[in-house]
Amino acid sequence: MAILKNSVIVAFWTMASRGLGFARDLLIANKLGAGTASDAFFIALMLPNLLRRLFGEGAFNVAFVPILARHKAKSDAEAMAFASATLSWLLPVVTLVTILGIIFMPVLVSILASGWVGQPEKFDLAVELGRITFPYLGLITFAAFLGAVCNTFGQFAAYAMVPALLNLSILMCLFALPETLGLPPADAAALAIPLGGLAQAIYMWWAVKKLGLTLRFQWFPKHVDLKKVLIRMGPAAVGVGVLQLSLIVDNTAASYLGEGIISFLQYANRFYQLPLALIGIAVATVLLPHLSVLLGEGNKAGATKSFTDALGGCLALAMGSCVGLLLLAPEMMLTLLKHGEMTAFEAQAVAWTMMGYVIGLPAYILTKVTAPAFFAAEDPMSPVKAGAYALLLNGFLNVLIVLYAARLGYGDVAFVGIAIATALGGYLNAYLQWHWLNKKGVLAIDAPRMGRDIVKMLMVGALMGSVILLMKLALPYQVEWNLFVRLLWLGGVMLISGLVFVIGIEYSGLLNLRRLAKDMMHRKKMKIAVKDGAKKGESVDLRGDF
């Protein structure tokens, strides 16, 4: 339950950021539509974002946090000495990678979108925009490092707020720069990326200072555990970043399928990533340091219980998200995207693509919980092997789609097949991680309990889906309605079906939401007590607030 409490905090700020993210995506769709400019922008944005997820928030975190947590268990001073040494090699390395990326941008674009090599206009635009966005890598890696420090010291809200700054930067630049400086919308959106990264880095430096922690740069960093971080980062990059690497495979295949296909994939990716971020990533952010501490103390029983609770809660919420997105995808995309440069057909195409991705949502979320368990147990290779098999399956299926979809008469919807291939790879990854987690005895999973919970999830999901279908039959969605009526219809269906789902998981025992709410209120009161105690000169320590 403690993990769920901290996950709610992360999820709350993630939801706030994703709210701004929705506004950002709607504005991008309005200004860029789904064509050459949007395709080039999304490829340019993917370059620093991929490396951020692999070597910043993702792989670096799972390599760095368990070791930092072990040092923190001994003393804060020892933890900060290790963090300072790590930062001192991380900054020069990332700076060098950033410079090389800008210089060799044409090579990177030719890898990510090899189908554009014979299309100079699109290729050159992607290179230009990529050189603008790539400095974001260094800035967000620095911010992600500071976020890992904050998370390990029990401050989860700070880094959860960081994505909102990037979204605000994109919104402001897209609104202001085309009008004031006459920049093309794609250039304005690209320039917003490094500006947002600068704001994120400054904010996280302030957050670390607010915790009373001090990081000191060392010209020649030496620490016994630095080598361990470096050794673990490679395997962790594959283990954590399978979904991101799958997106590279998807986009490479999409670059051969025609105009706007990459944009369809990217818009769909944005929308289905919302529940993935709110559920899987929020819990994983809290779970990794928590399991690292428990396993470091030899408390395998406590780690098993925390893992089982987190896994059950995540899968229950994933079921509701999957059902809702599958049944409401066309109405959502037509309501939210069909305006400005985005046509009704393009919005529908995004909906079909999202449905393909959403099929794999439970698997994606499952791996967000199982991978940290391996890393906390200092077994980084198992997620790597599972991820490698998933990537091979995804790549093989994408090659088949590119080669044979048109010949079989499915060329117009081949992009949906690309999304489904990613989902199938996700399930293979999830199955292998789950199987090896049990086989290797990393944690003693309560299989009978999980089996009962899965049956309950399917029943609650079926109930929620039935309610959505009944409402769609009773009052069919009409594209001709004005935007306000369409939003009202969509919001009403989501609210009613969401309430049915919440009641279902509460009374089925999948999640004790009332207890969680009470615990959150208790947590707030304890924080107030800490502040009052500090004012009176009392010594109060709540850093074990996992």
Secondary structure by P-SEA (a helix, b strand, c coil): caaaaaaaaaaaaaaaaaaaaaaaaaaaaaaccccaaaaaaaaaaaaaaaaaaaccccaaaaacaaaaaaaaaacaaaaaaaaaaaaaaaaaaaaaaaaaaaaaaaaaaaaacccccccaaaaaaaaaaaaaacaaaaaaaaaaaaaaaaaaacccccccaaaaaaaaaaaaaaacccccccccaaaaaaaaaaaaaaaaaaaaaaaaaaacbbbbbbccccccaaaaaaaaaaaaaaacaaaaaaaaaaaaaacccccaaaaaaaaaaaaaaccccccaaaaaaaaaaaaaaaaaacaaaaaaaaaaaaaaaaaaaaaaaaaaaaacaaaaaaaccccccccaaaaaaaaaaaaaaacaaaaaaaaacaaaaaaaaccaaaaaaaaaaaaaaaaaaaaaaaccccccccccaaaaaaaaaaaaaaaaaaaaaaaaaaaacccccaaaaaaaaaaaaaaaaaaaaaaaaaaaaabbbbccccaaaaaaaaaaaaaaaaaaaaaaaaaacccaaaaaaaaaaaaaaaaaaaaaaaaabbbbbccccc
